[in-house]
């Protein structure tokens, strides 16, 4: 007969993980019948402690099946993210820092539009666009604007007819076309000879000095193309001739040290021309911490940010810097003297 004591015993044994065989053996020893023992065992379910390991094992298997693909997915995402980060921030970024702190690149027209003074801004835009009509907005520099744009167009087309009879345009076209006959139409003796010297210097051909009738200017041409600055003092017709000779040789030979002592004709032009021609910004250090230094750096590095640094100085210098840079980027002649064509020669 099944009793409460039998049930409690079986229950306790199972909670202690005692096997059914042992339970049966013990109960038989206590004279319990097989029928009562089996009936008692059938009424008591497996204890929690006994069942849990089975359930836990199955759960772990189930979780393991789930975790394996999850770990793989997470791993793929991490690796993929790492690859993305590498290309995004190192290959395109930090490793070569391609876009970080990159200097703003602007077109010549965009740089012109940064000029504060309206007249200078329109003068710059007129030259960059080679549009005379824009000179109407150049007010106080309108006449100069028209002359410059006409010259720019004539040089671009290499056609003296585009000068429209303005002789100040002739030297530029003569030099760029290497045509000394154009120089003959210049009435001023000085400009005529400068035009002829400019042709020879731009071609770096000392033989072209023979086209000059004046012995004095022919000698000047030969000294410059002989590239011997020690001979420049022999040019003493005017105090500035020797200095101009030295400065031109400095640019011709890419030697900024020769710019020293040329203050009478603008040592600043000499240093800036060497820096522009060689694209060597270290030459600009000769200006010290001055407005001309920033202008020189902007030209040498073709970097508008140097012009922007002039905000806290006289805005005239900032506008001047912007206009010079815009013209340089447009391939336009910045200087008026034919001697300055030397800055356009190859390194």
FITI-193971 format. One record per residue (C-alpha): residue number from 1; chain; x negated, y negated, z. Coordinates in steps of 0.25 Angstrom, whole numbers. Each point is the difference from the previous one (the first is absolute). Layout:
% FITI-193971
pt resi:NUM; chain:A; px:X; py:Y; pz:Z
...
% end
This chain:
% FITI-193971
pt resi:1; chain:A; px:0; py:0; pz:0
pt resi:2; chain:A; px:-5; py:-14; pz:-4
pt resi:3; chain:A; px:-2; py:-9; pz:12
pt resi:4; chain:A; px:-3; py:-14; pz:2
pt resi:5; chain:A; px:-13; py:4; pz:7
pt resi:6; chain:A; px:-4; py:8; pz:-13
pt resi:7; chain:A; px:3; py:-12; pz:-9
pt resi:8; chain:A; px:-9; py:-9; pz:9
pt resi:9; chain:A; px:-11; py:10; pz:0
pt resi:10; chain:A; px:0; py:2; pz:-15
pt resi:11; chain:A; px:1; py:-15; pz:-2
pt resi:12; chain:A; px:-12; py:-3; pz:10
pt resi:13; chain:A; px:-9; py:11; pz:-7
pt resi:14; chain:A; px:3; py:-6; pz:-14
pt resi:15; chain:A; px:-4; py:-14; pz:6
pt resi:16; chain:A; px:-13; py:6; pz:4
pt resi:17; chain:A; px:-2; py:5; pz:-14
pt resi:18; chain:A; px:1; py:15; pz:5
pt resi:19; chain:A; px:3; py:9; pz:-11
pt resi:20; chain:A; px:13; py:8; pz:-1
pt resi:21; chain:A; px:-8; py:13; pz:1
pt resi:22; chain:A; px:-5; py:-4; pz:13
pt resi:23; chain:A; px:13; py:-5; pz:5
pt resi:24; chain:A; px:7; py:13; pz:-4
pt resi:25; chain:A; px:-11; py:8; pz:7
pt resi:26; chain:A; px:1; py:-7; pz:12
pt resi:27; chain:A; px:15; py:1; pz:1
pt resi:28; chain:A; px:0; py:15; pz:-3
pt resi:29; chain:A; px:-9; py:1; pz:12
pt resi:30; chain:A; px:10; py:-7; pz:8
pt resi:31; chain:A; px:11; py:10; pz:-5
pt resi:32; chain:A; px:7; py:-9; pz:-10
pt resi:33; chain:A; px:6; py:8; pz:-12
pt resi:34; chain:A; px:-5; py:-3; pz:-14
pt resi:35; chain:A; px:15; py:-4; pz:-4
pt resi:36; chain:A; px:0; py:-11; pz:11
pt resi:37; chain:A; px:-14; py:-4; pz:-3
pt resi:38; chain:A; px:3; py:-2; pz:-15
pt resi:39; chain:A; px:13; py:-7; pz:3
pt resi:40; chain:A; px:-7; py:-10; pz:9
pt resi:41; chain:A; px:-12; py:-2; pz:-10
pt resi:42; chain:A; px:11; py:-3; pz:-11
pt resi:43; chain:A; px:7; py:-10; pz:9
pt resi:44; chain:A; px:-13; py:-8; pz:3
pt resi:45; chain:A; px:-6; py:-8; pz:-12
pt resi:46; chain:A; px:-14; py:-2; pz:-2
pt resi:47; chain:A; px:-5; py:-11; pz:10
pt resi:48; chain:A; px:-4; py:-14; pz:-5
pt resi:49; chain:A; px:-15; py:3; pz:3
pt resi:50; chain:A; px:0; py:12; pz:-8
pt resi:51; chain:A; px:8; py:-6; pz:-11
pt resi:52; chain:A; px:-8; py:-13; pz:-1
pt resi:53; chain:A; px:-13; py:5; pz:-5
pt resi:54; chain:A; px:7; py:6; pz:-12
pt resi:55; chain:A; px:8; py:-12; pz:-3
pt resi:56; chain:A; px:-12; py:-9; pz:3
pt resi:57; chain:A; px:-8; py:9; pz:-10
pt resi:58; chain:A; px:10; py:-1; pz:-11
pt resi:59; chain:A; px:1; py:-15; pz:3
pt resi:60; chain:A; px:-15; py:-2; pz:-2
pt resi:61; chain:A; px:0; py:8; pz:-13
pt resi:62; chain:A; px:12; py:-9; pz:-5
pt resi:63; chain:A; px:-7; py:-12; pz:4
pt resi:64; chain:A; px:-13; py:4; pz:-5
pt resi:65; chain:A; px:7; py:3; pz:-14
pt resi:66; chain:A; px:5; py:-15; pz:1
pt resi:67; chain:A; px:-13; py:-6; pz:5
pt resi:68; chain:A; px:-9; py:6; pz:-10
pt resi:69; chain:A; px:6; py:-7; pz:-12
pt resi:70; chain:A; px:2; py:-13; pz:8
pt resi:71; chain:A; px:-15; py:0; pz:4
pt resi:72; chain:A; px:-3; py:2; pz:-15
pt resi:73; chain:A; px:9; py:-12; pz:-4
pt resi:74; chain:A; px:-6; py:-9; pz:11
pt resi:75; chain:A; px:-14; py:4; pz:-5
pt resi:76; chain:A; px:3; py:-3; pz:-14
pt resi:77; chain:A; px:6; py:-14; pz:4
pt resi:78; chain:A; px:-12; py:-3; pz:9
pt resi:79; chain:A; px:-10; py:4; pz:-11
pt resi:80; chain:A; px:8; py:-7; pz:-11
pt resi:81; chain:A; px:1; py:-12; pz:9
pt resi:82; chain:A; px:-15; py:0; pz:2
pt resi:83; chain:A; px:-2; py:1; pz:-15
pt resi:84; chain:A; px:9; py:-11; pz:-3
pt resi:85; chain:A; px:-7; py:-9; pz:11
pt resi:86; chain:A; px:-13; py:3; pz:-6
pt resi:87; chain:A; px:4; py:-5; pz:-14
pt resi:88; chain:A; px:8; py:-11; pz:5
pt resi:89; chain:A; px:-9; py:-6; pz:11
pt resi:90; chain:A; px:-14; py:5; pz:-4
pt resi:91; chain:A; px:-1; py:3; pz:-15
pt resi:92; chain:A; px:9; py:-12; pz:-3
pt resi:93; chain:A; px:-2; py:-8; pz:13
pt resi:94; chain:A; px:-10; py:1; pz:12
pt resi:95; chain:A; px:-11; py:9; pz:-6
pt resi:96; chain:A; px:-1; py:-10; pz:-12
pt resi:97; chain:A; px:9; py:-10; pz:6
pt resi:98; chain:A; px:6; py:-2; pz:-14
pt resi:99; chain:A; px:11; py:-10; pz:4
pt resi:100; chain:A; px:-3; py:-4; pz:14
pt resi:101; chain:A; px:-5; py:-14; pz:1
pt resi:102; chain:A; px:-1; py:-1; pz:-15
pt resi:103; chain:A; px:-2; py:-14; pz:-6
pt resi:104; chain:A; px:12; py:-5; pz:-6
pt resi:105; chain:A; px:-1; py:0; pz:-15
pt resi:106; chain:A; px:7; py:-11; pz:-7
pt resi:107; chain:A; px:1; py:-5; pz:-15
pt resi:108; chain:A; px:-6; py:-13; pz:-4
pt resi:109; chain:A; px:14; py:-6; pz:-1
pt resi:110; chain:A; px:4; py:5; pz:14
pt resi:111; chain:A; px:-13; py:-7; pz:5
pt resi:112; chain:A; px:3; py:-13; pz:-7
pt resi:113; chain:A; px:14; py:0; pz:7
pt resi:114; chain:A; px:-7; py:0; pz:13
pt resi:115; chain:A; px:-6; py:-14; pz:-2
pt resi:116; chain:A; px:7; py:-10; pz:9
pt resi:117; chain:A; px:-2; py:-12; pz:-9
pt resi:118; chain:A; px:11; py:-1; pz:-11
pt resi:119; chain:A; px:-9; py:-6; pz:-10
pt resi:120; chain:A; px:-12; py:9; pz:2
pt resi:121; chain:A; px:10; py:12; pz:0
pt resi:122; chain:A; px:6; py:-4; pz:-13
pt resi:123; chain:A; px:-14; py:-2; pz:-6
pt resi:124; chain:A; px:-4; py:13; pz:4
pt resi:125; chain:A; px:12; py:7; pz:-5
pt resi:126; chain:A; px:-1; py:-8; pz:-14
pt resi:127; chain:A; px:-14; py:5; pz:-2
pt resi:128; chain:A; px:3; py:15; pz:5
pt resi:129; chain:A; px:12; py:0; pz:-10
pt resi:130; chain:A; px:-7; py:-8; pz:-10
pt resi:131; chain:A; px:13; py:-8; pz:-1
pt resi:132; chain:A; px:-2; py:-15; pz:-2
pt resi:133; chain:A; px:15; py:-3; pz:4
pt resi:134; chain:A; px:-3; py:4; pz:14
pt resi:135; chain:A; px:-10; py:-12; pz:1
pt resi:136; chain:A; px:13; py:-9; pz:1
pt resi:137; chain:A; px:1; py:4; pz:15
pt resi:138; chain:A; px:-15; py:-3; pz:2
pt resi:139; chain:A; px:3; py:-15; pz:2
pt resi:140; chain:A; px:-14; py:-7; pz:4
pt resi:141; chain:A; px:-8; py:11; pz:-8
pt resi:142; chain:A; px:9; py:1; pz:-12
pt resi:143; chain:A; px:-10; py:-5; pz:-10
pt resi:144; chain:A; px:-11; py:9; pz:5
pt resi:145; chain:A; px:10; py:11; pz:0
pt resi:146; chain:A; px:3; py:-2; pz:-14
pt resi:147; chain:A; px:-15; py:-1; pz:-4
pt resi:148; chain:A; px:-3; py:13; pz:8
pt resi:149; chain:A; px:11; py:8; pz:-6
pt resi:150; chain:A; px:-3; py:-4; pz:-14
pt resi:151; chain:A; px:-14; py:4; pz:2
pt resi:152; chain:A; px:4; py:13; pz:6
pt resi:153; chain:A; px:9; py:3; pz:-12
pt resi:154; chain:A; px:-11; py:-4; pz:-10
pt resi:155; chain:A; px:-10; py:9; pz:7
pt resi:156; chain:A; px:9; py:12; pz:1
pt resi:157; chain:A; px:3; py:-1; pz:-15
pt resi:158; chain:A; px:-14; py:-4; pz:-3
pt resi:159; chain:A; px:5; py:-11; pz:-9
pt resi:160; chain:A; px:-5; py:-14; pz:1
pt resi:161; chain:A; px:13; py:-5; pz:-7
pt resi:162; chain:A; px:7; py:3; pz:13
pt resi:163; chain:A; px:-8; py:-11; pz:6
pt resi:164; chain:A; px:9; py:-10; pz:-7
pt resi:165; chain:A; px:-11; py:-10; pz:-2
pt resi:166; chain:A; px:-4; py:0; pz:14
pt resi:167; chain:A; px:-15; py:0; pz:0
pt resi:168; chain:A; px:-1; py:4; pz:15
pt resi:169; chain:A; px:5; py:14; pz:-5
pt resi:170; chain:A; px:-11; py:2; pz:-11
pt resi:171; chain:A; px:-11; py:5; pz:9
pt resi:172; chain:A; px:8; py:11; pz:6
pt resi:173; chain:A; px:5; py:5; pz:-14
pt resi:174; chain:A; px:-14; py:-2; pz:-6
pt resi:175; chain:A; px:-7; py:8; pz:11
pt resi:176; chain:A; px:11; py:11; pz:0
pt resi:177; chain:A; px:-1; py:1; pz:-15
pt resi:178; chain:A; px:-15; py:-2; pz:-1
pt resi:179; chain:A; px:2; py:-11; pz:-10
pt resi:180; chain:A; px:-9; py:-11; pz:1
pt resi:181; chain:A; px:7; py:-8; pz:-12
pt resi:182; chain:A; px:11; py:-3; pz:10
pt resi:183; chain:A; px:-10; py:-7; pz:9
pt resi:184; chain:A; px:-3; py:-10; pz:-12
pt resi:185; chain:A; px:14; py:-6; pz:2
pt resi:186; chain:A; px:-3; py:-5; pz:14
pt resi:187; chain:A; px:-4; py:-15; pz:0
pt resi:188; chain:A; px:-7; py:0; pz:13
pt resi:189; chain:A; px:-15; py:4; pz:-1
pt resi:190; chain:A; px:0; py:6; pz:14
pt resi:191; chain:A; px:12; py:9; pz:-3
pt resi:192; chain:A; px:-5; py:3; pz:-14
pt resi:193; chain:A; px:-13; py:5; pz:6
pt resi:194; chain:A; px:7; py:7; pz:12
pt resi:195; chain:A; px:9; py:7; pz:-10
pt resi:196; chain:A; px:-12; py:5; pz:-8
pt resi:197; chain:A; px:-8; py:4; pz:13
pt resi:198; chain:A; px:13; py:7; pz:5
pt resi:199; chain:A; px:1; py:9; pz:-13
pt resi:200; chain:A; px:-15; py:4; pz:2
pt resi:201; chain:A; px:2; py:3; pz:15
pt resi:202; chain:A; px:13; py:8; pz:-2
pt resi:203; chain:A; px:-7; py:8; pz:-11
pt resi:204; chain:A; px:-13; py:1; pz:8
pt resi:205; chain:A; px:-7; py:-3; pz:-13
pt resi:206; chain:A; px:-12; py:-9; pz:1
pt resi:207; chain:A; px:0; py:-1; pz:-15
pt resi:208; chain:A; px:13; py:-7; pz:0
pt resi:209; chain:A; px:-7; py:-12; pz:7
pt resi:210; chain:A; px:-6; py:-3; pz:-14
pt resi:211; chain:A; px:14; py:-6; pz:-4
pt resi:212; chain:A; px:-3; py:-11; pz:9
pt resi:213; chain:A; px:-6; py:-13; pz:-7
pt resi:214; chain:A; px:-3; py:-7; pz:13
pt resi:215; chain:A; px:-14; py:4; pz:5
pt resi:216; chain:A; px:4; py:-2; pz:14
pt resi:217; chain:A; px:12; py:8; pz:0
pt resi:218; chain:A; px:-7; py:11; pz:-8
pt resi:219; chain:A; px:-11; py:1; pz:10
pt resi:220; chain:A; px:11; py:1; pz:11
pt resi:221; chain:A; px:7; py:11; pz:-7
pt resi:222; chain:A; px:-13; py:7; pz:-2
pt resi:223; chain:A; px:-4; py:-1; pz:15
pt resi:224; chain:A; px:13; py:5; pz:4
pt resi:225; chain:A; px:0; py:12; pz:-9
pt resi:226; chain:A; px:-15; py:2; pz:4
pt resi:227; chain:A; px:6; py:2; pz:14
pt resi:228; chain:A; px:-12; py:-7; pz:6
pt resi:229; chain:A; px:5; py:-10; pz:10
pt resi:230; chain:A; px:-14; py:-5; pz:3
pt resi:231; chain:A; px:1; py:-8; pz:-13
pt resi:232; chain:A; px:13; py:-7; pz:3
pt resi:233; chain:A; px:-7; py:-12; pz:7
pt resi:234; chain:A; px:-5; py:-3; pz:-14
pt resi:235; chain:A; px:14; py:-5; pz:-3
pt resi:236; chain:A; px:0; py:-14; pz:5
pt resi:237; chain:A; px:8; py:-8; pz:-9
pt resi:238; chain:A; px:11; py:0; pz:11
pt resi:239; chain:A; px:-2; py:4; pz:15
pt resi:240; chain:A; px:11; py:11; pz:-2
pt resi:241; chain:A; px:-6; py:7; pz:-12
pt resi:242; chain:A; px:-10; py:7; pz:8
pt resi:243; chain:A; px:10; py:5; pz:10
pt resi:244; chain:A; px:10; py:4; pz:-10
pt resi:245; chain:A; px:-11; py:8; pz:-7
pt resi:246; chain:A; px:-4; py:7; pz:13
pt resi:247; chain:A; px:14; py:3; pz:3
pt resi:248; chain:A; px:3; py:6; pz:-13
pt resi:249; chain:A; px:-12; py:9; pz:1
pt resi:250; chain:A; px:5; py:4; pz:13
pt resi:251; chain:A; px:13; py:5; pz:-5
pt resi:252; chain:A; px:-7; py:6; pz:-13
pt resi:253; chain:A; px:-9; py:8; pz:9
pt resi:254; chain:A; px:10; py:3; pz:11
pt resi:255; chain:A; px:-10; py:-6; pz:10
pt resi:256; chain:A; px:7; py:-9; pz:10
pt resi:257; chain:A; px:-13; py:-4; pz:7
pt resi:258; chain:A; px:-2; py:-9; pz:-12
pt resi:259; chain:A; px:13; py:-8; pz:4
pt resi:260; chain:A; px:-8; py:-6; pz:11
pt resi:261; chain:A; px:-3; py:-14; pz:-2
pt resi:262; chain:A; px:11; py:-2; pz:-11
pt resi:263; chain:A; px:9; py:-8; pz:9
pt resi:264; chain:A; px:-1; py:-12; pz:-10
pt resi:265; chain:A; px:9; py:8; pz:-10
pt resi:266; chain:A; px:7; py:8; pz:10
pt resi:267; chain:A; px:-7; py:12; pz:7
pt resi:268; chain:A; px:14; py:5; pz:3
pt resi:269; chain:A; px:3; py:2; pz:-15
pt resi:270; chain:A; px:-13; py:8; pz:-1
pt resi:271; chain:A; px:2; py:9; pz:11
pt resi:272; chain:A; px:15; py:2; pz:-4
pt resi:273; chain:A; px:-4; py:3; pz:-14
pt resi:274; chain:A; px:-10; py:10; pz:4
pt resi:275; chain:A; px:10; py:7; pz:9
pt resi:276; chain:A; px:11; py:0; pz:-10
pt resi:277; chain:A; px:-10; py:6; pz:-11
pt resi:278; chain:A; px:-6; py:10; pz:9
pt resi:279; chain:A; px:13; py:3; pz:8
pt resi:280; chain:A; px:-10; py:0; pz:12
pt resi:281; chain:A; px:7; py:-7; pz:12
pt resi:282; chain:A; px:-13; py:0; pz:8
pt resi:283; chain:A; px:-4; py:-12; pz:-8
pt resi:284; chain:A; px:12; py:-8; pz:6
pt resi:285; chain:A; px:-7; py:0; pz:14
pt resi:286; chain:A; px:-9; py:-11; pz:-6
pt resi:287; chain:A; px:12; py:-9; pz:3
pt resi:288; chain:A; px:1; py:3; pz:15
pt resi:289; chain:A; px:13; py:-1; pz:7
pt resi:290; chain:A; px:6; py:-10; pz:-10
pt resi:291; chain:A; px:12; py:-2; pz:-9
pt resi:292; chain:A; px:-9; py:4; pz:-12
pt resi:293; chain:A; px:-3; py:13; pz:7
pt resi:294; chain:A; px:14; py:4; pz:-1
pt resi:295; chain:A; px:2; py:-4; pz:-14
pt resi:296; chain:A; px:-13; py:7; pz:-4
pt resi:297; chain:A; px:5; py:13; pz:7
pt resi:298; chain:A; px:13; py:-1; pz:-7
pt resi:299; chain:A; px:-6; py:-1; pz:-13
pt resi:300; chain:A; px:-11; py:11; pz:2
pt resi:301; chain:A; px:9; py:10; pz:6
pt resi:302; chain:A; px:13; py:-4; pz:-8
pt resi:303; chain:A; px:7; py:-1; pz:14
pt resi:304; chain:A; px:11; py:-10; pz:3
pt resi:305; chain:A; px:-1; py:3; pz:15
pt resi:306; chain:A; px:-12; py:-9; pz:0
pt resi:307; chain:A; px:8; py:-12; pz:-5
pt resi:308; chain:A; px:10; py:3; pz:10
pt resi:309; chain:A; px:-10; py:-2; pz:11
pt resi:310; chain:A; px:-1; py:-15; pz:-4
pt resi:311; chain:A; px:14; py:-2; pz:6
pt resi:312; chain:A; px:-6; py:-6; pz:13
pt resi:313; chain:A; px:-9; py:-9; pz:-8
pt resi:314; chain:A; px:3; py:-11; pz:-11
pt resi:315; chain:A; px:11; py:6; pz:-9
pt resi:316; chain:A; px:-7; py:-7; pz:-11
pt resi:317; chain:A; px:-11; py:11; pz:1
pt resi:318; chain:A; px:10; py:11; pz:0
pt resi:319; chain:A; px:8; py:-5; pz:-12
pt resi:320; chain:A; px:-14; py:-2; pz:-7
pt resi:321; chain:A; px:-4; py:15; pz:4
pt resi:322; chain:A; px:13; py:5; pz:-5
pt resi:323; chain:A; px:0; py:-7; pz:-13
pt resi:324; chain:A; px:-15; py:4; pz:-3
pt resi:325; chain:A; px:3; py:15; pz:3
pt resi:326; chain:A; px:13; py:0; pz:-8
pt resi:327; chain:A; px:-8; py:-6; pz:-12
pt resi:328; chain:A; px:-11; py:10; pz:2
pt resi:329; chain:A; px:9; py:12; pz:0
pt resi:330; chain:A; px:6; py:-5; pz:-13
pt resi:331; chain:A; px:-13; py:-1; pz:-6
pt resi:332; chain:A; px:0; py:-15; pz:-2
pt resi:333; chain:A; px:-12; py:-9; pz:0
pt resi:334; chain:A; px:0; py:-7; pz:13
pt resi:335; chain:A; px:-12; py:-10; pz:-2
pt resi:336; chain:A; px:0; py:-11; pz:-11
pt resi:337; chain:A; px:-15; py:0; pz:-3
pt resi:338; chain:A; px:-5; py:9; pz:-11
pt resi:339; chain:A; px:-11; py:4; pz:9
pt resi:340; chain:A; px:9; py:7; pz:9
pt resi:341; chain:A; px:4; py:10; pz:-10
pt resi:342; chain:A; px:-13; py:7; pz:5
pt resi:343; chain:A; px:8; py:5; pz:12
pt resi:344; chain:A; px:8; py:9; pz:-10
pt resi:345; chain:A; px:-12; py:7; pz:-5
pt resi:346; chain:A; px:-1; py:15; pz:4
pt resi:347; chain:A; px:-8; py:4; pz:12
% end
